[in-house]
Amino acid sequence: MYNYTMNLLSKIFSPSPVSAASNWTSSCVTTDGVATIQGFECIFRNVAQVIVYFGGIVFFIMFIKGGFEYMTSGGDPKKSAKATSTLTMSIIGIIGVIASFLILKFITSFTNVDVTQFNIPS
């Protein structure tokens, strides 16, 4: 049971590799394995994926922490206010991330320029 639990926890809390150099697209490396200037596209994509993953985890932890603080406040007005503030800030953060994504999609639909793609011309 212990091994199963540890295996499950390691799968949940360890992110899978985003993109290793061995499976980069041909625009990132040549057939000889030499990096090209377009490799910055792959690096940017990897960094963006890690930031989004990390941000989601942070907002989720803040939300859980605020809920736990609220439940354990015991009717103390100061502790309840602090917990409410934590919950509010986590919800504002999630809404901010979603709003920024929607703004980028609006710019894309309005200008017909895909601003969510990072491409270096060849």
N, C-alpha and C positions, 0 to 999 in steps of 0.2 A: 504494500500500500504506500509506503514511504517513497519508493522509487517512482511509482506512478505519479504521485503528487509532485515530486520534484521535477519530473519530466514535463508535466503539464505546466507548472509554474515557469520553467525555463522557456517553453514555447510561447507563453503569454507575454513574458516580460523581456524577452530578447528579440529585437527586430530582425527580420530576415535581411540578408544582404541586398542593398538597393541595386547596385550594378557594379560588378567587378570588372577589372580591365579585360578579363578573358572573354566577356560576352558583350563588350561595347559594340556599337554599330560601326560600319565601315567608315562613316564620316568622322569618327573619333580617333581611330587608329588605322594605319595602312596595313596591307597584308603582311608586312615585315614586323608589325607590332610597334612601329614608331608612332608616337603621338602626333596629332595634327592640331592646328589652331582650333578646329571645330571640336576638339576635346573639351573646351570650355563649356560647350553645350551640355555635354554629359555631366560634367562637374556641377554646373548650375542646376540641372535636373535632380541630381542626387542630393545636393544641399537643400533644395526646396522640398523634396520629399521628406527628408529627415526633420526639417523645421516644422512642417505640417504635422508629422507624426508626434514630435515632441510637444508641440502646442496643444494638440488634442489631449495628450496624457496630462499635461499641466492643468488644463481647464477641468478635466474630469476629477483629478485629485483635489483641486480647489473646491469643487462642488461637493464632493464627499466629505472633505474636511469641514466645510461650512455647515453641512447637515449634521455631522457628528457633534460639532460645537453647539449647535442649536438644541439638539436633543439632550446634551449633558449640561446645559446652562442652568437648569434647576430654577428657573424663574428669575434669575438675577438679570436686572435690566441691562447692565453693562456687557455681560457675556452674550445676552440675546442680541444686543445691538451690534457687537463685533461679528457674531455669526451671520446676522442678516447682511452686514456689509460684505463679508466674504462671499456669501451666496450671490449677492447682487453683482459684485465685480466679476465673478466667474460667468454669470449669465451675460453680462455686458461684453466680456471677452469673446464668448462664443458667437454672440450676435455680430460683433465687430468683424470676426473672421468670415462669417457667412456674408455680411454686407460687402466686404471688400471683394469677395469672389463674385457677387452679383454685379457690383460696379464694373469689374473687368469684363464680365459677359455683356453688360450693357454697352460699354465702349466698343467691344467687338461687333455687336449687332448694329450699332449706330454708324461706325466708320468702315466696316467690312475689313478691318485690320485685326488679325488675331494677336492681341497683346499678351496672351498667355503662353505663346510659343517664343522661346529664346533661340534664334538662329543666327549664326555667323555666316555671311555670304562666302561662297567658295572663291 
